[in-house]
Every structure is written in structure tokens, then in C-alpha cells.
Amino acid sequence: MNSISRWLGSLLMVGIVFLFACSGAVVAAPVDHQSFQEFLESFYTEAAAKGISRKTYDRAFASVTEPDPKVLEKAAYQAEFTSKIWDYLDARVNPLSVLDGLIMAGVYGKTLASVEKRFGIEASVILAIWSMETSYGAALLRTSRLHYVPRALATIAYADKRRQKFGRSQLIATLQIVQAGDVELEQLMGSWAGAMGHTQFIPTSFLAYGIDFDGDGRRDIWNSIPDALATAANLLRKNKWRTGKPWGYEVKLPANGAGMKGETKTLAEWQKLGFSRPGGAAFGLLEDSAELKMIGGDTGPGYLMLKNFFVLKRYNNSDYYALAVGLLADKLAGKPGMVQSWPRPAGSLSGTQKFELQELLSKKGFYDGGIDGRIGPNTEKSIKAFQKKNGLVVDGEATQDLLKVLRK
């Protein structure tokens, strides 16, 4: 697997960062005023009741002496709840994610075909999820951004009162994974919330949907790409994915159509009300029910979301996430992308212009990060340096005016 990791690292053209930003390190007040070590010792009673041996427990926490100070910081920032939809999509559905997905489709074509045949989930959808979760595995190479999962979940169970129940249940599931021998402890790395492997499963979901697709006796979503892709497909199948059916339709709204957002009707009923697809293409089965979503606000394009959209939300309960997976899957399958535009603020950049901005900053010596279209802290720092050097207002904002200056 080391050779696969090295190959993935050299293949992908940009560094990938997790969807979590960090600020100052602060750990919230502990639950019940225990010390962290007292919490770990007392929690064993709960773990033992779920069948966890003392040996497994001690192994899992042998190197853990204190909470993870970064976990609670990252919990406060999630892109699905802090970004505008157009910025979220720009960073995830773009020429780079499509190109890398097509490359992976070639490399893992046989595996994807086998997964599609067994589970009934289209290869393009599995690839889109893989891209969204770890950018086709590249995020797993950024080990400095990963967390030791037992420590991360123990931190949540100990210090995050809002997520205490989640932390405790996921920590038990993690210990069950360790006891089953699906992964070595040193490889049990993941996100702040315990999402793990190529397709980022939290521990309880791994136990429910994990698949040993390569037949080696382990459900290994960390090192086995076949296992990871099959596990993602299994989740969608068990949540009643409709094979060969669309996830939804972009629609043009009639006058006052946005006032019906959140309503569910058959496609035939929506059509009678004046909803249509851009370009005049026909809807699919008119008896299918669809919910009207206005994800970009009442002035943005509308979407009539079908059953498969809501199945995607079982993977990540976010409209942003499900829409991004659907749009990227369509692009990977060779289908047209969005036709209408999002209501971006005046002077803001399009997705392709964000790539151009980073390229120009790099050429001028102000930016040394990945050209990935993500306007994060590193890009903002580079913008400020350029602005200061050129006598501009130093605000770190990526705008049309800034791009014009950079082009000169």
C-alpha cells in the first residue's frame, strides 16, 4: 500500500486540505469536572459492558495522556455551514476534481465495475464521493492534519457537552473495530470527528456498512481502495439508492416559484406549474416525487430533488454535500453541468478565476500552495502580502479588482 500512497501523492497535482480550519487551541471545560485520565479510567466500565476487553482498551489508549487540543476548534468550523454554496462548489466541482476522477476511473476501472455490478451504484457516484471525502486519497497523505481516532473521540466525549453522546458511542465503536482486528492502531487516523479511511466513515457507520471486497479477511478502508469504494456503495445501497435514476434536476422557476421551496410534488405537477429544465430537456418519470430546493437562496437556480439526493444525504446530512456529489458525478459521467448561475456578490470570482488568481500569485512569488481553487488561509495570506507590496488595501479578499491588478 505504501507504493499506492506514493503514487497517489505524485499523481495529484495539488495538496488537499481537510474541510476544517483551525484557530487558537482551547479545550472546553470537561464534563463532570473529571480530569481526562479519570474520564478514561471511568469510561472503561461502559466499554466493558459492550464487550471490550481490558487488553484492547489499554492498547488503544497506551499513548494517550491528554485531550487533543485541535478537535474542539475544528468542530466549530464546518464548510457545509460556513460557506456560500458557490464557494463550496467551486472548491469541489472543478476541472481538477473531474480530471483526477477520470484518471482514477482509468486506474481502478475494474474495481469500480465490480462494485457497480454488485451494489448497483454507478461508478461516477462512487468516484464523486471518494473525491469529496479525501480527494481520491490525497488527504490521507497529509498526516499532520489527521487525528488519532480514539484520542479525538475521547476528547469529544470528555469535553464537548453538545456532542458527548456522539463521542461516547463512536468511541465504543472504535474500540470494537480495534478488537475485531480490521486495522492496526497506528493506522487508526482520521478527522476530528472520527471519520476514517478513503471514504471517511465514522466508526458506527463502518461497523454497519464495512465490506471486505478484496477478500483478505479485513474490512480495510484505510489501505484497500476496493474495500473503501465497496463500503461507500454498500451504504448507498442499504439506504435504497435507485440504480440508473437521477438525483435531481436543475430547473427554471416560474414567477413566484421560489415561494414553493420545500414543497414536494410529482414532476408532472411541477411541470404543470411552469417549472422546466434549462434548455428544454424533458423530465424523467413524471410520477416521481421531487422536493423543490433553493440552495442558493430565492434568487438562485432551483433544484427538484429526487430520492437519490436524499440517499446521498445519508452519507453526509448536508444539502451542499449532496448537491456537490451529484454535480461532480454528472461531470464524471460526461453529462452537462449547471446551466444557470449562482447569485454571486458583485465583484466576486468564478471558480475558474480562483484557479487563475492562485496561479498568478504563485508566478509572482507570493503563493507556494496548491493550485486548487480553494481560497483558504494560505491564499488569503498571499493576497495580503501582494496587496501590501503593491500599495493596495490589505484585506485579503479575492475579488475581480484584485485579479485585474494581478493580470497586469
C-alpha positions as CSV (number, residue, x, y, z in Angstrom):
1,M,0.0,0.0,0.0
2,N,3.0,2.3,0.6
3,S,3.6,2.3,-3.2
4,I,0.0,3.2,-3.9
5,S,0.2,6.1,-1.4
6,R,3.3,7.4,-3.0
7,W,1.8,7.0,-6.5
8,L,-1.4,8.9,-5.4
9,G,0.8,11.7,-4.0
10,S,2.7,12.2,-7.2
11,L,-0.3,11.8,-9.4
12,L,-2.5,14.5,-7.9
13,M,-1.4,18.0,-8.8
14,V,-2.4,19.8,-5.7
15,G,-2.1,19.4,-1.9
16,I,-5.5,18.7,-0.4
17,V,-6.6,20.1,2.9
18,F,-9.4,18.8,5.1
19,L,-12.6,20.8,5.2
20,F,-11.8,22.0,8.7
21,A,-10.0,25.3,9.6
22,C,-8.0,25.8,12.8
23,S,-7.8,28.7,15.1
24,G,-6.4,29.1,18.6
25,A,-6.1,26.0,20.7
26,V,-8.6,25.9,23.5
27,V,-10.2,22.8,25.2
28,A,-13.6,23.4,26.7
29,A,-14.4,22.6,30.3
30,P,-14.6,18.9,30.9
31,V,-17.8,17.1,31.5
32,D,-18.4,16.3,35.3
33,H,-15.2,18.1,36.2
34,Q,-13.1,14.9,35.9
35,S,-9.5,15.0,34.8
36,F,-9.0,13.5,31.4
37,Q,-7.2,10.5,32.9
38,E,-10.1,10.0,35.4
39,F,-12.5,10.1,32.5
40,L,-10.6,7.4,30.5
41,E,-10.4,5.1,33.6
42,S,-14.1,5.5,34.3
43,F,-15.2,5.0,30.7
44,Y,-13.8,1.5,30.7
45,T,-16.8,0.3,32.6
46,E,-19.0,1.5,29.7
47,A,-16.7,-0.1,27.2
48,A,-16.5,-3.4,29.1
49,A,-20.3,-3.6,29.1
50,K,-20.1,-3.6,25.3
51,G,-17.6,-6.4,25.2
52,I,-14.4,-4.5,25.0
53,S,-11.5,-6.4,26.7
54,R,-9.1,-4.6,29.1
55,K,-6.3,-5.5,26.8
56,T,-7.9,-3.8,23.8
57,Y,-8.8,-0.8,25.9
58,D,-5.3,-0.4,27.3
59,R,-3.7,-0.8,23.9
60,A,-5.9,1.8,22.3
61,F,-5.0,4.4,25.0
62,A,-1.5,3.4,25.7
63,S,-0.1,6.6,24.1
64,V,-2.9,8.9,25.1
65,T,-2.2,11.2,28.1
66,E,-4.3,14.4,27.3
67,P,-7.1,15.6,25.1
68,D,-6.5,16.6,21.5
69,P,-6.5,20.5,21.6
70,K,-7.4,20.8,17.9
71,V,-10.5,18.7,17.9
72,L,-12.9,21.2,19.5
73,E,-11.6,24.0,17.4
74,K,-12.3,22.1,14.2
75,A,-15.7,21.1,15.5
76,A,-16.6,24.8,15.4
77,Y,-15.9,25.2,11.7
78,Q,-17.6,23.0,9.0
79,A,-17.6,24.2,5.4
80,E,-21.2,23.0,4.8
81,F,-22.4,25.5,7.4
82,T,-20.0,28.4,6.9
83,S,-19.6,28.7,3.1
84,K,-21.8,30.1,0.4
85,I,-22.9,27.3,-2.0
86,W,-21.0,28.7,-4.9
87,D,-17.7,28.9,-2.9
88,Y,-18.3,25.4,-1.6
89,L,-18.9,24.0,-5.1
90,D,-16.0,25.9,-6.7
91,A,-13.6,24.1,-4.4
92,R,-15.1,20.7,-5.1
93,V,-16.6,20.5,-8.5
94,N,-14.0,21.9,-10.9
95,P,-11.8,20.8,-13.8
96,L,-9.2,19.4,-11.4
97,S,-11.6,17.2,-9.4
98,V,-13.0,16.0,-12.7
99,L,-9.6,15.3,-14.3
100,D,-8.4,13.4,-11.2
101,G,-11.6,11.5,-11.2
102,L,-11.2,10.4,-14.8
103,I,-7.7,9.3,-14.1
104,M,-8.9,7.2,-11.1
105,A,-11.7,5.8,-13.3
106,G,-9.0,4.5,-15.6
107,V,-6.7,3.2,-12.9
108,Y,-9.5,1.5,-10.9
109,G,-11.9,0.7,-13.7
110,K,-12.2,-3.0,-13.0
111,T,-12.8,-2.4,-9.3
112,L,-15.4,0.2,-10.0
113,A,-17.1,-2.0,-12.5
114,S,-17.2,-4.9,-10.0
115,V,-18.6,-2.6,-7.2
116,E,-21.2,-1.2,-9.6
117,K,-22.3,-4.7,-10.6
118,R,-22.6,-6.0,-7.0
119,F,-24.2,-2.9,-5.4
120,G,-25.9,-1.2,-8.2
121,I,-24.2,2.2,-7.6
122,E,-22.8,4.0,-10.6
123,A,-19.1,4.3,-10.8
124,S,-19.3,8.1,-11.3
125,V,-21.2,8.4,-8.0
126,I,-18.6,6.4,-6.0
127,L,-15.8,8.4,-7.6
128,A,-17.6,11.7,-6.6
129,I,-17.9,10.5,-3.0
130,W,-14.2,9.5,-2.9
131,S,-13.3,12.9,-4.3
132,M,-15.4,14.7,-1.8
133,E,-14.2,12.8,1.2
134,T,-10.4,12.6,0.7
135,S,-9.8,13.9,-2.9
136,Y,-9.2,10.4,-4.1
137,G,-7.0,9.6,-1.1
138,A,-4.7,12.6,-1.2
139,A,-5.9,13.9,2.1
140,L,-4.7,10.8,3.8
141,L,-1.2,11.7,2.8
142,R,-1.4,14.9,4.9
143,T,-0.7,13.1,8.1
144,S,-0.1,16.3,10.1
145,R,-3.8,17.1,9.7
146,L,-5.1,13.7,10.8
147,H,-6.0,12.7,14.4
148,Y,-5.6,9.5,16.3
149,V,-9.2,8.5,16.4
150,P,-9.5,7.1,20.0
151,R,-8.0,10.3,21.3
152,A,-10.1,12.5,19.2
153,L,-13.4,10.8,20.2
154,A,-12.3,10.6,23.8
155,T,-11.8,14.4,23.7
156,I,-15.3,14.9,22.3
157,A,-16.8,12.5,24.9
158,Y,-14.9,14.3,27.7
159,A,-15.1,18.0,26.8
160,D,-17.8,18.6,24.3
161,K,-21.2,18.7,26.1
162,R,-23.1,19.1,22.8
163,R,-21.5,16.0,21.2
164,Q,-20.9,13.9,24.3
165,K,-23.4,11.2,23.4
166,F,-21.9,11.1,19.8
167,G,-18.4,10.9,21.2
168,R,-19.2,8.0,23.6
169,S,-21.0,5.9,21.0
170,Q,-18.3,6.5,18.4
171,L,-15.5,5.7,20.9
172,I,-17.2,2.3,21.7
173,A,-17.5,1.5,18.0
174,T,-13.8,2.4,17.5
175,L,-12.8,0.0,20.2
176,Q,-14.9,-2.7,18.6
177,I,-13.1,-2.1,15.3
178,V,-9.7,-2.4,17.1
179,Q,-10.8,-5.6,18.9
180,A,-12.0,-7.1,15.6
181,G,-8.6,-6.5,14.0
182,D,-9.7,-4.6,10.9
183,V,-6.9,-2.0,11.3
184,E,-3.6,-1.6,13.1
185,L,-3.7,1.0,15.9
186,E,-1.0,3.2,14.2
187,Q,-3.2,3.4,11.1
188,L,-6.4,4.4,13.1
189,M,-6.1,8.0,11.9
190,G,-9.0,10.2,10.8
191,S,-10.8,13.5,11.1
192,W,-11.6,15.4,14.3
193,A,-15.0,13.6,14.4
194,G,-13.5,10.1,13.8
195,A,-14.2,9.8,10.1
196,M,-11.8,7.3,8.7
197,G,-10.2,6.0,5.5
198,H,-10.5,6.8,1.9
199,T,-14.3,7.2,2.1
200,Q,-14.4,8.7,5.6
201,F,-16.7,6.5,7.6
202,I,-17.4,7.3,11.3
203,P,-16.9,4.2,13.4
204,T,-20.6,3.2,13.8
205,S,-21.2,3.5,10.1
206,F,-18.1,1.5,9.4
207,L,-19.5,-1.3,11.6
208,A,-22.8,-1.1,9.8
209,Y,-21.6,-0.9,6.2
210,G,-18.0,-2.1,6.1
211,I,-17.2,-4.5,3.3
212,D,-14.2,-6.8,2.8
213,F,-14.3,-6.5,-1.0
214,D,-10.7,-7.7,-1.8
215,G,-11.2,-10.9,0.2
216,D,-8.3,-10.6,2.6
217,G,-10.4,-11.1,5.7
218,R,-10.3,-7.5,6.8
219,R,-12.6,-4.5,6.2
220,D,-9.8,-2.1,5.4
221,I,-11.0,1.3,4.2
222,W,-7.6,2.8,5.2
223,N,-5.4,0.8,2.9
224,S,-7.7,-1.1,0.5
225,I,-9.3,1.0,-2.2
226,P,-11.6,-1.9,-3.2
227,D,-12.8,-2.1,0.4
228,A,-13.3,1.6,0.7
229,L,-15.2,2.0,-2.5
230,A,-17.4,-1.0,-1.8
231,T,-18.2,0.2,1.7
232,A,-19.4,3.6,0.3
233,A,-21.5,1.7,-2.3
234,N,-22.9,-0.5,0.4
235,L,-24.1,2.5,2.4
236,L,-26.0,3.9,-0.6
237,R,-27.5,0.5,-1.5
238,K,-28.7,-0.2,2.0
239,N,-30.3,3.3,2.1
240,K,-32.3,2.3,-1.1
241,W,-30.3,4.0,-3.9
242,R,-32.3,3.9,-7.2
243,T,-29.9,2.5,-9.8
244,G,-29.9,4.4,-13.0
245,K,-32.1,7.2,-11.7
246,P,-31.1,10.9,-11.5
247,W,-30.6,12.6,-8.1
248,G,-32.5,15.7,-9.2
249,Y,-33.0,18.3,-11.9
250,E,-31.8,21.9,-12.2
251,V,-35.0,23.9,-13.0
252,K,-36.1,27.3,-14.2
253,L,-38.7,28.8,-12.0
254,P,-42.0,30.4,-13.0
255,A,-42.9,33.8,-11.4
256,N,-43.1,33.4,-7.6
257,G,-41.8,29.8,-7.9
258,A,-39.4,30.3,-5.1
259,G,-42.4,30.6,-2.8
260,M,-42.9,26.9,-3.1
261,K,-39.5,25.9,-1.8
262,G,-39.6,22.9,0.5
263,E,-42.8,21.6,-1.1
264,T,-43.0,18.1,-2.6
265,K,-45.0,17.2,-5.7
266,T,-44.8,14.9,-8.6
267,L,-42.7,16.0,-11.6
268,A,-45.9,16.1,-13.6
269,E,-47.4,18.6,-11.1
270,W,-44.2,20.7,-11.0
271,Q,-44.3,20.8,-14.8
272,K,-47.9,22.0,-14.9
273,L,-46.9,24.8,-12.5
274,G,-44.4,26.1,-15.0
275,F,-41.2,24.5,-13.8
276,S,-38.9,23.4,-16.6
277,R,-35.3,22.3,-17.2
278,P,-32.9,24.8,-18.7
279,G,-32.6,24.1,-22.4
280,G,-36.0,22.5,-22.6
281,A,-34.9,18.9,-21.8
282,A,-37.7,16.6,-20.6
283,F,-38.1,15.4,-17.0
284,G,-37.8,11.6,-16.4
285,L,-40.7,9.6,-14.9
286,L,-43.3,12.2,-14.3
287,E,-44.9,10.3,-11.5
288,D,-41.8,10.5,-9.4
289,S,-42.0,12.9,-6.4
290,A,-39.5,15.7,-6.0
291,E,-38.8,18.4,-3.4
292,L,-38.0,22.0,-4.5
293,K,-34.7,23.2,-3.1
294,M,-33.4,26.8,-3.3
295,I,-29.9,26.1,-2.1
296,G,-28.5,29.4,-3.3
297,G,-31.4,31.5,-2.0
298,D,-34.6,32.6,-3.6
299,T,-32.8,34.4,-6.4
300,G,-30.7,31.4,-7.3
301,P,-31.4,28.4,-9.6
302,G,-33.9,25.9,-8.2
303,Y,-33.5,22.1,-8.0
304,L,-36.2,19.4,-7.9
305,M,-34.6,16.8,-5.7
306,L,-35.5,13.1,-6.2
307,K,-35.0,10.1,-3.9
308,N,-31.3,9.6,-4.7
309,F,-30.5,13.2,-3.5
310,F,-31.8,12.2,0.0
311,V,-29.9,8.9,-0.1
312,L,-26.7,10.9,-0.7
313,K,-27.6,12.9,2.4
314,R,-27.4,9.7,4.4
315,Y,-23.7,9.9,3.8
316,N,-23.5,13.5,4.9
317,N,-26.6,15.2,6.0
318,S,-26.0,18.4,4.1
319,D,-27.7,19.8,1.0
320,Y,-24.4,21.3,0.0
321,Y,-22.6,18.0,0.2
322,A,-25.3,16.0,-1.7
323,L,-25.5,18.6,-4.5
324,A,-21.8,18.6,-4.9
325,V,-21.7,14.8,-5.2
326,G,-24.5,14.9,-7.7
327,L,-22.9,17.6,-9.9
328,L,-19.5,16.0,-9.8
329,A,-20.9,12.6,-10.6
330,D,-22.7,14.1,-13.6
331,K,-19.5,15.6,-14.8
332,L,-17.5,12.4,-14.4
333,A,-20.3,10.6,-16.3
334,G,-19.9,13.1,-19.2
335,K,-23.2,14.8,-18.5
336,P,-23.6,18.6,-18.8
337,G,-23.0,20.7,-15.7
338,M,-25.1,23.6,-14.3
339,V,-26.6,25.9,-16.8
340,Q,-27.8,28.8,-14.6
341,S,-25.6,30.9,-12.5
342,W,-25.5,31.3,-8.7
343,P,-26.2,34.8,-7.3
344,R,-22.6,35.6,-6.6
345,P,-21.9,39.0,-5.0
346,A,-20.8,41.7,-7.4
347,G,-17.1,41.7,-7.9
348,S,-16.5,38.1,-6.7
349,L,-14.6,35.5,-8.6
350,S,-15.9,32.5,-10.5
351,G,-14.4,29.0,-9.9
352,T,-12.0,29.2,-12.8
353,Q,-10.9,32.7,-11.8
354,K,-10.0,31.4,-8.4
355,F,-7.5,29.0,-10.0
356,E,-6.2,31.8,-12.1
357,L,-5.7,34.0,-9.1
358,Q,-3.6,31.4,-7.3
359,E,-1.6,30.8,-10.5
360,L,-0.8,34.5,-10.8
361,L,0.1,34.8,-7.1
362,S,2.4,31.8,-7.5
363,K,4.1,33.2,-10.6
364,K,4.7,36.5,-8.8
365,G,6.3,34.7,-5.9
366,F,3.5,35.3,-3.3
367,Y,2.0,31.9,-3.1
368,D,3.5,28.5,-2.8
369,G,0.5,26.3,-2.0
370,G,-1.6,24.0,-4.3
371,I,-3.4,25.5,-7.3
372,D,-6.8,24.1,-6.2
373,G,-9.2,27.0,-6.4
374,R,-9.8,27.0,-2.6
375,I,-9.5,30.5,-1.2
376,G,-8.4,29.5,2.3
377,P,-6.0,31.0,4.9
378,N,-2.9,30.4,2.8
379,T,-4.3,32.1,-0.2
380,E,-5.6,35.0,1.9
381,K,-2.2,35.4,3.5
382,S,-0.6,35.5,0.0
383,I,-3.2,38.1,-1.2
384,K,-2.4,40.3,1.8
385,A,1.3,40.1,1.0
386,F,0.7,41.1,-2.6
387,Q,-1.6,43.9,-1.6
388,K,0.9,45.3,0.9
389,K,3.7,45.1,-1.6
390,N,1.7,47.0,-4.2
391,G,0.1,49.7,-2.0
392,L,-3.4,48.2,-2.1
393,V,-5.9,48.0,0.7
394,V,-4.8,45.0,2.7
395,D,-8.0,42.9,3.3
396,G,-7.0,39.5,1.9
397,E,-10.2,39.4,-0.3
398,A,-10.2,37.6,-3.6
399,T,-12.0,40.0,-6.0
400,Q,-12.3,40.9,-9.7
401,D,-10.4,44.1,-9.0
402,L,-7.5,42.2,-7.4
403,L,-7.4,39.8,-10.4
404,K,-7.2,42.7,-12.8
405,V,-4.2,44.0,-11.0
406,L,-2.6,40.6,-10.9
407,R,-3.1,40.3,-14.7
408,K,-1.1,43.4,-15.4
